[in-house]
């Protein structure tokens, strides 16, 4: 089923003109009743204006941080004032790109909503990006304006100068700072709180999402107003089952679609509330924050849950927390069981991608099966296929292929042909599907280790190593080997009280042999102080592979 096309309101056609040709697009399927949307729809009008004017949620709390609390009605007023600044004071037109740079917080959330409500295209960026990385994004997205948290402006200033200039409006400028007079909030306070949403087509562009760089080569995924609204009607409705009385918090940046959905879009869809902590929190700080703020839903990565577990145990659990969502990287069963033992909660695992916007395979509650990510989320279809796209027998390892109401469309990138083949999206993961339709994660497709003819999944070896009391974190990759093609190499971070030694290497090797088939044990183990990760917490196995390949 396809939706009738609407009339585009986006005058600036830069992104539209750089979409892949239609024959390289994925299938887009809208076969559920809740996935029927009108040809003209603005996602912020649907999520915010309708919340106040049609659903009666105006008095509910939407956003909180350590400085202020905003109801849905107050947030709507603020968003409208910001939209006036963008359109009437700065003369932007629908389709222009606006770069956003800031830490998770009320100010960034309001700015993002204002950009999209005005028919502009949000280009949110990770707060830790440096000038060179920001420069690459500027070259790709060609923004007309940037909204930047004042404390993070130096790197963007450097990137903007190198790019030939870019107007930058600071926000979150402290009182008394000379820059306060030109701050976004100062301009917005002078504007009207009434702003009609841009009458965008459902297929108009809402955002460019840059991939988090686990491969070292970020790409810009294009998502429409329809994509984001359709995503709301799939995983949040059918798996998460979020409630209006929920309070949500977590660690993923809003520039990462896992964070954008979980910590902004999906709570608004449900009429719920979001709490944004001030600055990045330690695992102990996050546990304390969840308890103190009465958080009911937490979003973070498996590695962070593992680090949080001892602190949750020390305080006797996390009262009030009812849902723990894990995504962004593979969830080791050891981490799932550790968290369940400490909190009593069965973690909601999920696999999604920036290209697909959010989670498309998941399970919650009684539907969870140990060792599996879950089953395909209603609205999507998934299968495990061979290199030619043919479905492999159940129980066999193959590549994951997915279709649904969202899909990959890269901005002006030849890698579109690798991600979309025959109308199906290939996220790049190796999976097994069992007889009951559960999907069991094996590895990233390019992370499968083939040693002496055996297929070995690095995450499986990592899970085994994490069972050993000396190992805090680990990453496993293949290292080139003349005799075997590859050998398994592990990079391990040790827990306090344990020191690297040849005896510990042998102990870990023997531990894996006793836990898995012996051929899977790591023939080499390197002890490191930390593992390379993206800002979103994903393990950068490509960095480990580079290190392994240069080992003498």
Order of alpha helices (4+ residues) and beta strands (2+ residues): alpha-beta-beta-alpha-beta-alpha-beta-alpha-beta-alpha-beta-alpha-beta-beta-alpha-beta-alpha-alpha-beta-alpha-beta-alpha-beta-alpha-beta-beta-beta-beta-beta-alpha-beta-beta-beta-beta-beta-beta-alpha-beta-beta-alpha-beta-alpha
